Amino acid sequence: MKKFIVAKFGGSNLKNHHDYTRLEQEKVNIKSVITSQTAINILLSKRDLSKAHRSLDSVSIGTIAETTSIGDISVIAVVGEGIMEQAGVMARIIGAVAGRHINLQTIVMGASPVSAYLVVHRTDRDIALQTIHSSLFVRNQIKPET
């Protein structure tokens, strides 16, 4: 099982200041990048974390005010045709996971029309997977009103 980690680089005016050339030179395998105006979150293997920090600490990416890491995470891919087009699919998934008191640390969708990614604490992974599966594939036995 791979160990994932999120390297978070926060500060002001980070938008459009991406220089991942150094990460490539250090052979850091970037799994995903999630950006906003105040943060760049890079999902990578735990073994690449120190190389990523070393690489990005030497590059000027806007104004980096803080560098933090979130470990012990699992990435759950929800894949299926129509996930982006069918109303309520993600609401059903998120509601079911929240109903089990599982914190979704990150939700990523839109990069692909057939997939969404959820980041949870590693200890919540199995129950989150079971909950997501049940929310999508186990039919309620409630009869419709007549």
Summary of the structure (lengths in Angstrom):
residues: 146
radius of gyration: 18.0
end to end distance: 49.4
largest distance: 67.4
contacts: 392
relative contact order: 0.18
helix: 30%
strand: 34%
